[in-house]
Amino acid sequence: MNDKQSFGSTIFGRPRRQRFSLGGMLFTVVFGVVFVGIGTWVLTQATQISPDWVRVQGEVTDAQSSRGDSTIQYSPVISYEVDGMIYEVLGGYTSSTRPAIGQAYEVAYNPADPSNAKPIHTLGVTWWLWPFPILGVLIAFAGVWAYMKGLRRGSVINHLKATGLKVEGVAVGTESSTMRRTGQATALRLVVAATDNQGTVRQYVSDPLDGASSLLVEDFKTNPVAVDVYIDPQDPERYYVDIDDIPQLSTDRIKQLLEQAKNGVKQSK
């Protein structure tokens, strides 16, 4: 569309469709991999026992306490015997429940240095470490999924722009997606009124806009603009609102909108 109005000669910005970039995906994957690595290392350190070490039965003989933010945390002190000598090792975890004195606890120690020992933890003790590597895998997967979803949407958009029915509409408002639990707005979308191939005027909702677009879109309430909509002839519910072709705003107009928003905040106080 080449006959759309312009908002000034000095171009500042335009509404943009939310995209999960390749850089964003790589950052998320690297972050997830690091999370997996750290979580796996911590889990390994807590559970790995050298095959050369000797296992012996010990028991809880005391508890070491430390004060947290609001509760007292306890770590068991485990005693074990090697060649008639008594040694002690900390349990390696903390709990708000004081450990039971006399509770049996298996210990592994270095035969070359019996004082160097490690308690053998069961799954009931180490379960809280497993979510860290699992969460890292989920974060990495989410990054790849979001990027692939964006690629698929881009392919659909290109297909609609190449083969779909092109109609011209006008921006009539916006709508926000909200989180069900909190009611917090998460994405802004542009609403466009256009006439479909049946001659019926209906509203078409754009893809989510990025965060910087909210101020630009706000201007369309007082300065309506024409917007192209590409509709699948076989499935009218499958369409694309071409927000990438919306006119840009000038620097002066951006400053004016910012000043209006600033004054609005002051009045609300």
Order of alpha helices (4+ residues) and beta strands (2+ residues): beta-alpha-beta-beta-beta-beta-beta-alpha-alpha-beta-beta-beta-alpha-beta-beta-beta-alpha
